[in-house]
């Protein structure tokens, strides 16, 4: 939903009544995950997407109905061999969608959920349409039972999104809880033309991009406008003191042993998602020899993606950045990095459920 923040903010400023249609459950193969949202205002303007075009037409008509009635609607879209296009979803999966109306009374909760400053959940009662934004220590919007609040905050810690049936003081309530965690980090060491291109790819993939460069003349934000921040520091020193987690990706583009070896020695011992380093085959062999001499084990060295990126055959900084981004996506999701036409794997991997059997999706923005 946060990708619609700019448009929804303008609708709020104009006191526009609108509806949100949101994917709340996914079964099998489907184009978009739980949390994908489409918004329709009173004038019929549409923003966002639910399925890449498969079900939008029919959902649009549901949105117009809910705008009139104000009554939330839940609808499931699946696949029928007899008439797949009439049903709407041709990829073989199933989507459950909820449509509910947003009036000025709900604006504060929506705006709190859209605020990128911190982690937040957006909670919707699927029976009544009541909404609230619940953070680690904040609550905006409709009042929810303490059991729902606890569930929402637990899911926020896990970065989980999904439908939950919660036993409350008066009755069981079915709610959809959408978690918005902080963006994962991409740390890029070295400021080169390749770095400038990679910052754009990193932002496109949803990362908060930090460039670290020790040389004053190159640590210039104007050269890398897509970076969220540019830090002037020695790479290994900065890495020792900055925050990383299991979603962080580290790209070493310095191409200089006096920078590469110390920062890679630190990086390959951290619990991060990806570590890659730029260089030729010859440079890679020399780099691994130096890292062994610095005390890294073969197990640690196997985590290093060097030379960085997939073999796409590109040469320009932009093509190289795409190759690096593609490798990061493949590592992140366990992709084979082969052409889809050469594989039989599902195009959209099936999401895993929790112990209660509910389908959950992980969202980073």
C-alpha positions as CSV (number, residue, x, y, z in Angstrom):
1,X,0.0,0.0,0.0
2,X,2.8,2.4,0.6
3,X,3.6,2.6,-3.1
4,X,0.3,4.5,-3.3
5,X,1.2,7.0,-0.6
6,X,1.6,10.1,-2.8
7,X,-1.8,9.5,-4.5
8,X,-3.7,8.7,-1.3
9,X,-2.2,11.8,0.4
10,X,-3.6,14.0,-2.4
11,X,-7.0,12.3,-2.1
12,X,-7.0,13.0,1.6
13,X,-6.2,16.7,1.0
14,X,-9.2,16.9,-1.2
15,X,-11.4,14.9,1.2
16,X,-11.9,12.2,-1.4
17,X,-13.8,9.1,-0.4
18,X,-12.3,6.0,-2.0
19,X,-12.0,2.2,-1.7
20,X,-9.0,0.0,-1.1
21,X,-9.0,-3.4,-2.8
22,X,-6.3,-5.6,-1.2
23,X,-5.0,-9.1,-1.7
24,X,-5.3,-10.7,1.7
25,X,-4.6,-14.4,0.9
26,X,-2.7,-16.2,-1.9
27,X,-2.9,-19.9,-2.7
28,X,-0.7,-21.4,-5.4
29,X,0.8,-19.4,-8.1
30,X,-0.3,-15.7,-8.3
31,X,1.3,-12.6,-9.8
32,X,1.2,-10.4,-6.6
33,X,1.7,-11.2,-2.9
34,X,-0.6,-10.6,0.0
35,X,-0.8,-6.9,0.6
36,X,-1.0,-5.9,-3.1
37,X,-3.5,-3.0,-3.2
38,X,-5.6,-1.1,-5.8
39,X,-7.4,2.1,-4.9
40,X,-10.4,3.6,-6.7
41,X,-11.9,7.0,-6.0
42,X,-15.4,8.4,-6.4
43,X,-14.5,9.7,-9.9
44,X,-13.5,6.2,-11.0
45,X,-9.7,6.9,-11.0
46,X,-7.6,3.8,-10.4
47,X,-4.2,3.5,-8.8
48,X,-2.2,0.3,-8.1
49,X,-2.6,-3.3,-9.2
50,X,-3.7,-6.6,-7.7
51,X,-2.7,-9.2,-10.3
52,X,-0.9,-7.6,-13.2
53,X,-4.2,-7.2,-15.1
54,X,-5.9,-10.6,-14.5
55,X,-8.8,-9.6,-12.1
56,X,-8.7,-5.8,-12.1
57,X,-11.7,-5.4,-14.3
58,X,-14.1,-7.4,-12.0
59,X,-12.5,-5.9,-8.9
60,X,-13.1,-2.4,-10.3
61,X,-16.8,-3.1,-10.4
62,X,-16.8,-4.4,-6.8
63,X,-15.0,-1.2,-5.8
64,X,-17.8,0.9,-7.4
65,X,-20.4,-1.1,-5.5
66,X,-18.6,-0.7,-2.2
67,X,-18.2,3.1,-2.8
68,X,-22.0,3.2,-2.9
69,X,-22.8,0.8,-0.1
70,X,-20.0,1.2,2.3
71,X,-20.2,-2.5,3.1
72,X,-16.9,-4.4,2.9
73,X,-16.7,-7.3,0.4
74,X,-14.5,-10.4,0.3
75,X,-14.2,-12.2,-2.9
76,X,-12.0,-15.1,-4.1
77,X,-10.7,-15.4,-7.7
78,X,-9.4,-18.7,-9.0
79,X,-9.0,-20.7,-12.1
80,X,-11.5,-22.6,-14.2
81,X,-10.4,-24.7,-17.2
82,X,-13.8,-24.0,-18.8
83,X,-13.6,-20.2,-18.7
84,X,-10.3,-19.0,-17.2
85,X,-10.7,-15.4,-18.4
86,X,-14.2,-15.1,-17.0
87,X,-12.9,-16.1,-13.6
88,X,-10.0,-13.8,-14.1
89,X,-6.9,-15.6,-12.9
90,X,-5.2,-17.7,-15.6
91,X,-2.0,-18.6,-13.7
92,X,-3.5,-21.4,-11.8
93,X,-3.5,-19.8,-8.3
94,X,-6.1,-18.3,-6.2
95,X,-6.5,-14.8,-4.7
96,X,-8.7,-13.7,-1.9
97,X,-9.4,-9.9,-2.1
98,X,-11.1,-7.6,0.4
99,X,-12.7,-4.3,-0.7
100,X,-13.5,-1.6,1.8
101,X,-14.3,2.1,1.8
102,X,-12.1,4.8,3.3
103,X,-13.7,8.1,4.4
104,X,-12.1,11.1,6.2
105,X,-12.7,9.3,9.5
106,X,-10.2,6.7,8.5
107,X,-7.6,9.1,7.1
108,X,-5.5,9.3,10.3
109,X,-5.0,5.5,10.4
110,X,-4.1,5.3,6.7
111,X,-1.7,8.2,6.9
112,X,0.1,6.6,10.0
113,X,0.4,3.4,8.1
114,X,1.9,5.2,5.1
115,X,4.5,7.1,7.1
116,X,7.9,5.6,6.0
117,X,9.6,6.9,9.2
118,X,9.1,3.7,11.2
119,X,7.7,0.2,11.2
120,X,3.9,0.0,11.3
121,X,1.1,-2.5,10.8
122,X,-2.2,-1.6,9.0
123,X,-5.0,-3.7,10.6
124,X,-8.4,-4.2,8.9
125,X,-11.4,-5.9,10.4
126,X,-12.6,-8.0,7.4
127,X,-16.2,-8.0,8.7
128,X,-16.7,-4.3,9.6
129,X,-14.0,-2.5,7.6
130,X,-12.6,-0.9,10.7
131,X,-9.0,0.1,10.3
132,X,-6.1,1.0,12.6
133,X,-2.3,1.6,12.3
134,X,-0.5,-0.1,15.1
135,X,3.2,0.5,15.7
136,X,5.6,-0.9,18.4
137,X,4.2,1.7,20.9
138,X,1.5,3.5,19.0
139,X,-2.1,3.1,17.9
140,X,-4.1,5.3,15.4
141,X,-7.6,4.7,14.3
142,X,-10.3,2.3,15.4
143,X,-10.0,0.6,18.7
144,X,-9.1,-3.1,18.5
145,X,-9.1,-5.7,21.3
146,X,-5.8,-6.2,23.1
147,X,-5.5,-9.6,21.6
148,X,-5.5,-8.1,18.1
149,X,-3.0,-5.5,19.2
150,X,-0.7,-8.2,20.5
151,X,-1.0,-10.2,17.3
152,X,-0.3,-7.2,15.2
153,X,2.8,-6.3,17.1
154,X,4.1,-9.8,17.0
155,X,3.6,-9.9,13.2
156,X,5.4,-6.6,12.9
157,X,8.4,-8.0,14.7
158,X,8.4,-10.9,12.2
159,X,7.7,-8.7,9.2
160,X,4.7,-10.9,8.4
161,X,1.5,-10.0,6.5
162,X,-1.7,-12.2,6.5
163,X,-5.2,-13.0,7.7
164,X,-5.6,-14.0,11.3
165,X,-8.6,-15.2,13.3
166,X,-8.2,-13.7,16.8
167,X,-10.1,-14.7,19.9
168,X,-11.3,-11.4,21.5
169,X,-13.2,-10.6,24.6
170,X,-16.6,-10.5,22.8
171,X,-16.1,-12.8,19.9
172,X,-13.6,-14.1,17.3
173,X,-12.5,-11.4,14.8
174,X,-11.0,-12.0,11.4
175,X,-8.5,-9.4,10.6
176,X,-5.9,-8.7,7.9
177,X,-2.7,-7.4,9.3
178,X,-0.2,-5.9,6.9
179,X,3.3,-5.2,8.2
180,X,5.6,-2.5,6.9
181,X,9.1,-3.0,8.1
182,X,12.0,-0.7,7.4
183,X,13.6,-1.1,4.0
184,X,16.5,-3.6,3.9
185,X,20.0,-2.0,3.4
186,X,22.3,-2.2,0.5
187,X,25.9,-1.2,1.4
188,X,28.1,-0.3,-1.5
189,X,31.8,0.2,-0.9
190,X,33.6,2.3,-3.4
191,X,32.3,5.3,-5.5
192,X,32.7,4.5,-9.2
193,X,30.5,4.7,-12.3
194,X,29.4,1.2,-11.5
195,X,28.3,2.4,-8.1
196,X,26.2,5.2,-9.6
197,X,24.3,2.6,-11.7
198,X,24.0,0.1,-8.9
199,X,22.4,2.7,-6.6
200,X,19.6,3.1,-9.1
201,X,19.1,-0.7,-9.3
202,X,19.2,-1.0,-5.5
203,X,16.6,1.6,-5.1
204,X,14.4,-0.1,-7.7
205,X,14.7,-3.3,-5.7
206,X,13.5,-1.6,-2.6
207,X,16.8,-1.2,-0.7
208,X,18.0,1.7,1.3
209,X,21.3,2.4,-0.4
210,X,24.4,3.6,1.5
211,X,27.6,4.3,-0.4
212,X,30.9,4.3,1.6
213,X,33.9,5.9,0.1
214,X,37.2,6.7,1.8
215,X,38.5,9.1,-0.8
216,X,37.2,12.7,-0.3
217,X,37.2,13.6,-3.9
218,X,34.9,10.7,-4.8
219,X,32.6,10.8,-1.7
220,X,30.2,13.2,-3.4
221,X,26.4,12.6,-3.2
222,X,26.0,14.6,-6.5
223,X,27.7,11.7,-8.4
224,X,25.3,9.2,-6.9
225,X,21.8,10.8,-6.7
226,X,20.0,7.5,-6.2
227,X,22.0,6.8,-3.0
228,X,20.1,7.4,0.2
229,X,23.3,8.4,1.9
230,X,27.0,8.8,1.1
231,X,29.5,8.2,3.9
232,X,33.1,9.2,3.9
233,X,35.0,6.6,5.9
234,X,37.3,3.6,5.6
235,X,35.1,0.7,4.5
236,X,36.0,-1.8,7.2
237,X,35.7,0.8,9.9
238,X,32.3,1.9,8.8
239,X,31.1,-1.7,8.5
240,X,32.1,-2.5,12.0
241,X,30.0,0.3,13.4
242,X,26.9,0.4,11.2
243,X,23.7,-1.6,11.6
244,X,23.2,-4.8,9.5
245,X,20.7,-7.6,9.6
246,X,19.8,-10.8,7.7
247,X,18.4,-8.8,4.8
248,X,21.4,-6.6,4.3
249,X,23.4,-6.9,1.0
250,X,27.0,-5.8,0.7
251,X,28.6,-4.9,-2.6
252,X,32.4,-4.2,-2.7
253,X,33.3,-2.2,-5.8
254,X,36.5,-0.6,-4.6
255,X,38.6,-3.0,-6.7
256,X,41.7,-2.2,-4.5
257,X,43.1,-4.8,-2.1
258,X,43.9,-2.2,0.6
259,X,40.1,-1.6,0.8
260,X,38.8,-4.9,-0.4
261,X,40.5,-7.3,2.0
262,X,39.7,-5.6,5.3
263,X,36.0,-4.9,4.5
264,X,35.5,-8.4,3.1
265,X,37.1,-9.9,6.1
266,X,34.5,-8.2,8.2
267,X,31.6,-8.8,5.8
268,X,32.0,-12.5,5.4
269,X,31.7,-13.0,9.1
270,X,28.4,-11.1,9.4
271,X,24.9,-12.6,9.3
272,X,24.0,-10.8,6.1
273,X,22.1,-11.9,3.0
274,X,24.7,-11.3,0.3
275,X,28.3,-10.3,-0.1
276,X,29.7,-9.6,-3.5
277,X,33.0,-8.1,-4.8
278,X,33.9,-6.7,-8.2
279,X,37.0,-7.8,-10.1
280,X,38.4,-10.0,-12.9
281,X,39.0,-13.7,-12.5
282,X,42.7,-13.0,-11.8
283,X,41.8,-10.4,-9.2
284,X,39.3,-12.8,-7.6
285,X,42.0,-15.6,-7.3
286,X,44.4,-13.1,-5.7
287,X,41.6,-11.7,-3.4
288,X,40.7,-15.2,-2.1
289,X,44.4,-16.0,-1.5
290,X,44.7,-12.8,0.6
291,X,41.4,-13.5,2.5
292,X,42.7,-17.0,3.4
293,X,45.9,-15.4,4.7
294,X,43.7,-13.0,6.8
295,X,42.2,-16.1,8.5
296,X,38.9,-16.7,6.6
297,X,37.8,-20.3,6.4
298,X,36.7,-22.1,3.2
299,X,33.1,-22.1,4.6
300,X,33.3,-18.3,4.9
301,X,34.8,-17.8,1.5
302,X,31.9,-19.8,-0.1
303,X,29.6,-17.0,0.9
304,X,31.5,-14.6,-1.4
305,X,30.0,-13.8,-4.8
306,X,33.1,-12.9,-6.8
307,X,33.3,-11.9,-9.5
308,X,30.1,-10.1,-8.6
309,X,26.9,-10.5,-10.6
310,X,25.4,-13.0,-13.1
311,X,27.0,-13.7,-16.5
312,X,24.7,-11.6,-18.7
313,X,27.3,-10.6,-21.2
314,X,26.9,-6.9,-20.5
315,X,29.7,-4.3,-20.5
316,X,28.4,-0.9,-19.4
317,X,28.0,0.2,-15.8
318,X,24.3,0.0,-16.2
319,X,24.4,-3.6,-17.6
320,X,26.8,-4.6,-14.9
321,X,24.4,-3.1,-12.3
322,X,21.5,-5.1,-13.7
323,X,23.7,-8.3,-13.5
324,X,24.5,-7.6,-9.8
325,X,20.9,-6.8,-9.0
326,X,19.7,-10.0,-10.7
327,X,22.2,-12.1,-8.7
328,X,20.9,-10.4,-5.5
329,X,17.3,-11.2,-6.4
330,X,18.3,-14.9,-7.2
331,X,20.1,-15.3,-3.9
332,X,17.3,-13.5,-2.0
333,X,14.6,-15.8,-3.3
334,X,16.5,-19.0,-4.1
335,X,16.2,-18.6,-7.9
336,X,18.1,-20.7,-10.3
337,X,19.3,-17.7,-12.4
338,X,18.4,-19.6,-15.5
339,X,16.0,-18.6,-18.2
340,X,12.4,-19.4,-17.3
341,X,12.1,-21.1,-20.7
342,X,14.8,-23.6,-19.6
343,X,13.1,-24.5,-16.3
344,X,9.9,-26.1,-15.0
345,X,9.8,-24.4,-11.7
346,X,6.8,-22.3,-10.8
347,X,7.1,-18.7,-12.0
348,X,5.7,-17.4,-8.8
349,X,6.9,-19.5,-5.9
350,X,4.3,-20.6,-3.5
351,X,4.5,-18.7,-0.2
352,X,4.9,-20.6,3.0
353,X,2.5,-20.6,5.9
354,X,2.9,-20.4,9.6
355,X,1.9,-23.0,12.2
356,X,-1.7,-22.0,12.0
357,X,-1.8,-22.6,8.3
358,X,-2.4,-19.0,7.3
359,X,-0.5,-17.8,4.2
360,X,1.8,-15.0,5.0
361,X,3.9,-12.7,2.8
362,X,7.0,-10.8,3.8
363,X,7.0,-7.1,2.9
364,X,10.0,-4.7,3.2
365,X,8.4,-1.4,2.4
